[in-house]
Amino acid sequence: MIAATVVPSFLLSLLTTALVRRKAEQWGLVDKPNEERKVHTEPTPLGGGIGIWAGLVGTLILAQLGVLILTQLDPASFSDNRFLSSLLGYASTHVDGFFSQLDKLWAIIFCATTLAVLGLVDDRLGISWKLRLGVQFGVAALVVFALDWKLSFFVELPMVTELITMIWIVGLINSFNMLDNMDGLSAGVATISCSMLAAVLLISPSEKEPQLFVAAFLLVLVGSLLGFLWHNRPPAKIFMGDAGSYLVGFSIAVMTILATFGGYHDGSQHAILAPLCVLAVPLYDMVTVLWIRLREGRSIFKADKCHFSHRLVELGFSKTQAVLTIYLMTATSGLGALILHRVDWIGAIFVLLMVACVLALIAVIESTARRHKNGTPD
């Protein structure tokens, strides 16, 4: 399953991103250096989000076509070929479940594509934060009210659940957008996060069956991200741009909503905290950036260099070291999610405390190092 989802999306994304690299200047998709908020020194193509989109959507289309073809074949005709016979048998077992998810799948793709187009327009022309935020909340409202997908809190407060779900979606869209400030950073963190979430769903089945739809979608997204990362690794040849970060943030947000991480009747309600563990670092970056901007009396919508990665570089890390440090933090926090379904509430509290300690440790190191750098006494 992993190879069947990751490899096709990787190849489609890899090839599409290479094409976009060659055409970016012609299409007006070039990110120019800016001392106020950019760390790159050379004009760099934008539009890597197109490659991620192509890897994701192209693979899902191929999967649908493949299942349609397999359902027309008779497994008995391939009894001499053990591999094909097994493949057809597996397909026939899951075909009904696959087709039952198609409406859901294309609803996700429609919303994700809408946001990718919004980001692409912003990359190309630049649009106001009010329009960006309005469209993001509009898509989030579509998910909540039209598709009736909401986060599970095991509480009967519909209005609160709906509001928090919308904020969760818009928050993750913008957290991955904010994280896209150094070569390989946002895509790398997204790859780790998607892999961790997929692993949680595959090893901690809900109601005795792994949640194949959500896990498969996440693994397809992993392949797309890896294909883009081949071009985005330092020194980056192309950036994902807003088109990519909006697409990725939204896709991860919706998958955490659709997935069932914990059950009400089996005593695993605390496992719903898994996404918070996996996505702790992107959320930490967003919250601290907004706090710094508010504290300094600046607009929270004006881009700058106060992101977590920038702060690490300011403290003496190289850009590569800063990115790898954030990768390690993401993986460390995400590992806690893998055991949530195996522990009780007390164990879950310790897992959350572990994640909180990782973030607090970084915050203490940041503040202490900054005081020494500025000559401020302890």
N, C-alpha and C positions, 0 to 999 in steps of 0.2 A: 504493500500500500504506500509506504513512504516513497519508494523510488517512483512509483506510478504518478504520484502527485507532485513531487519536488522536481524531478528531472525535466518533464516537458515545460513546466513554467519557467525553470531556470534557462532553458535554451531559448524559449520565445522572448523572454525578457533580455537576455544577453544580446541576441541578434537585433531586436527592436531598438534597444538603447544604443547600439553601435550605429544604426541608421540615423537615429535622432542626433547623435553627436556630429555626424557629417552634415546634417541639414539644419542644425540649430541656428547658425548665423544667418542663413538664408531666411529662416522663419522668424527671425527677430528674437530668438530665445537665448540671450547671452546675459550672464550676471557679471556686472562690472565691479571692480574693487571700490570699496567705500570705507574711509577711515573710521567713520562713526560706528559701524556695526559689522563690517566684513573683515574676515581674517585672511582671505586669499588675496594675492597680489597681481594675478593675471586674469583677464577676461575669460570666463569659463562658461561653456554651454549649459543651458537649463533644459528642462524637458525630460529628465530621467523618469519622471512620473508616468510619461507615456509608455516607457518600457515596462514599468511595474504593472501598469494597467493592462498592457498587451499580454504579459505573461499570465496574469490572473484570469482575465476574461477569455483569452484564447484557449487556455487549458480547460476551463470549464465548458466551453463550447465543444472542444474535442472530446471531452469526457461524455457529454450528452450524445454526440454522434456515435462514439464508440459503444455506449450502452445500447443505443438503438440498433446498431449492427449486430451486436452479440445476441440480442434477444431474438433475432431472426434466424439464428443458427441452431442446429440440433446437436446437443452435446454427444449423443450416441454416434454421430458421424465422425467424431474425432476421438473415438475410444482408444485408438492406437497411439495417440499423442497425449501423454499424461499431462503435460503442461497446459495445452489448450483445453483439454477435458476439464481440468481443475478450474481454469479461468472461467469457462462457460458455466460451470456449476456454481462458482462463487457469484458470478454476475446474476444468474437466475435467482439466487437466494436473496440478493439485495435490490433487485430491479424495482420491485414495488415501492420500497422505501425511497429509492432514488427519485423516482418519478413523483412521489408524494411531496418531495422537497423542492420541485422545480419552480413553483410559484414563489416560494420564499427566496430561492436562489436569485431569480431574475429581479425580484424587488430590491435585494441587496445590491445587485450590480447596477440597477438604475440609479439608486441613491448615491452609490459610490462614484459612478460616472458623472453625475451631476456635480458633485463636489470636485472631482478631478478637473472638469471643464472650468468651474469657477476658479480653481487654482491656476489653471493654464492661462486664463484671461488675465489674472492678476500678475502672473509671471511675465506676460507679454506686454500688457498695457498699464498695469497698476490700477487698483480700485480701492475705494475707501474702506476703512475697517467696519463702518456701519453696514455697508452692503455685504461684505464678507460674513459678518456675524449674523446678519439677518437671514442670509441663505442657509447658513449652518443651522440656525435654530429652526428654520422652516423645514429642512430635511429631518432634523431630530423630531419635530412635531409630527411629520409624516410617519416616521417609524413608530412613534408612541400611539398616535390616535388613529391613523389609517390602517397600519399593520398590526396594531395592538401588541407590540413587543415592549416589555417592561422588565426592569431589574426585579429580582425576587428578594423581598425582605422578610417574608413570612408575617407581614402585618397587614391589616385591613385598612389602609389609608391611601386610597387610589390617587387622590390629588397630589399627595406628597411623593408617592412612587413615580408618578408621571413627571413631576417637576425634576426630581433627582435623576431620573433616566435621561431627560433632555440635557441637563447640566453635565452628566457623565459623558454623553456623546460629544457635545461641543467642547468639553474640557479635554478629552483625549485627542480630538482633532487638532486642537491648538497646542497641546503638550508636545506632540510629535512635530508640529510645525516649528515650535520654539526650539526643539532639540536639534533641528536641522541647521547647525551652525558651524560644523567642522566636518572634514572629509570622513565619510564612513560612519558618522555618529548616529544619526537618526535611523538610518536603514539597519545598522548593526544592532542597535538596541531593540528595534522592532523585530528583527530576526530572532534574537534571543527570547523576546517576550512571546512571540507566536509559537516558537518551539516548546517553551515551557508550558504554555496553555494547552497545546496539543497533547503534550505528555501527560498533563494532569487528567485530561479527559480520557485518554487511552488506558491509563493504569488505574484510574479510580472510576470505574463504570457507574453510571446512574441506572438504577433499577435493573441491574444484572447485564446490561449491554453497553459497550463503549459508544460514545456519541460520535459516530463516524462522520456525520454531515459536517459538524462544526470542526472536528479535528482535521478532516480532509481539506476543508476550506483554508484553515490556518496553515496547513502544510503546503498547499498550492501558493499561498502568499509568501511563505518562506522561500520557495524556489524562485519566485519573482524578485524578491528582495536580494537574494544571492546573485542572480543574474545582473541586477543593477549594481550591486556592490563590487562586482568585478571591474566596473568602470569608475566606481566612486571611491575605491580604496586610495589612500594617499600615495602620490599627489593626485587628487581627483581630476578625471577627464571630463566629468559632467556632474551636475547637481540634480537632485530629484525635484527641487522647486516646490512651490505650494501645491501643484497638481499632485505630486507624489505624497507629500506629507498629509494632505487632507484625505486622500484615498486610504492611506495606511491607517491613520488614526481612526477614521470612521469604521473601517473594516474590523479592526481589533475591538472597538467599542461594541459594535453590533454582535460580534461573536461572543463576547462576555455576557451579553444580554440573553442570547439564544441558548447558551450552554446551561446545563444544570450541574452546578458544582456541589450542591448539598441538598439532601432531602429532608422534608419536615418530619416524616414518620420514622426515619431510620436513625435518628440521633446525630446526623451529620450536618446540621444547619450551619455550623461554623465554617464548613468548607466553602461557603459562598464568599469568604474573604480571600480566596485564592487570587482573583484578579488584582486585588489591592497589593498583595505581596509581589506579584509578577510585574506590576506597573508602578511600583513605588518610586523608582528613580525618575521616570518621565514626569510623574506628578510632583515629585520633590523639586525638580528643576523649574516647573511652571510656577509653583507656589512661591518659591524663593525669589524668582525673577519679579513676579508681581509685587511681592512684599518690598523688595529693594526699590522698585520704581515708585511705589506709593510713599515709602519712607523718605525718598529724596524729592518728592513733590513733582514727579514727572508723569506724563501720560502712560498708562499701562499698555497702550496700543502702539507706542513708538519703539521701534526696534533699537537695540543697543548691544553693548558687550558685557552685560552683567549676568549672562547665563552661567550655569554650573561649570561647563567646560572652559569658558573664558576665565572664570575665577581660578580654576586650577592652573591654567597657563600663567596667570598673573602671579601665582604663588611659586612659580619656578618649574612647573611641569612642561615638558615639550607637548606639542599638539597630539602627537601619537600616544604619549604616556597618559594624557588627559582622557583621550578616547578609550584606551584600554582600561583605565581605572573605572570609567563609567560602565564599560562592558562587564567588568568583574563585579561591580556593585549590583548591576541588574541580575546577573546570574546568581549571586549570593542571596539576594532577596527572593528571587524566583524559586530557589530550591526549597524554601519553606512551604511553598504552595503544594509541592509534591507529597508532603506528608500530612497535610491538613485532614484528609479523609481518614487517616489512620489513627488520629488522636481524638481525645475528648475536648471539652471546652477549656479545661485547664491547659492542656497541651497546645491548643490553638492560641491561647493568650500568650504562652511562651514563644510561639512562632512569631506572633505579631511584635512582641517585645524585642525579639532578635532583629527583625527588620527595622524597627524603630531605632535600635541601638546602632545599626549600620549607618543609618542616615544621621543620627545624632553625633556619631563619631566623626563623620566627615564635616558636619557643621562646626564642631569644636575645633578640629584641625584647621578649618578655614579661618575661623575668627581669631584663633591664637596666632597662626602664621601671619595674618594680616596686621595684627597689633604689633608684632615684632618687626615686620617690614616697615611699618609707619613710625616706628620708634615710640610707640605708646607703652607706658609701663603696665605691668600686670596688675 
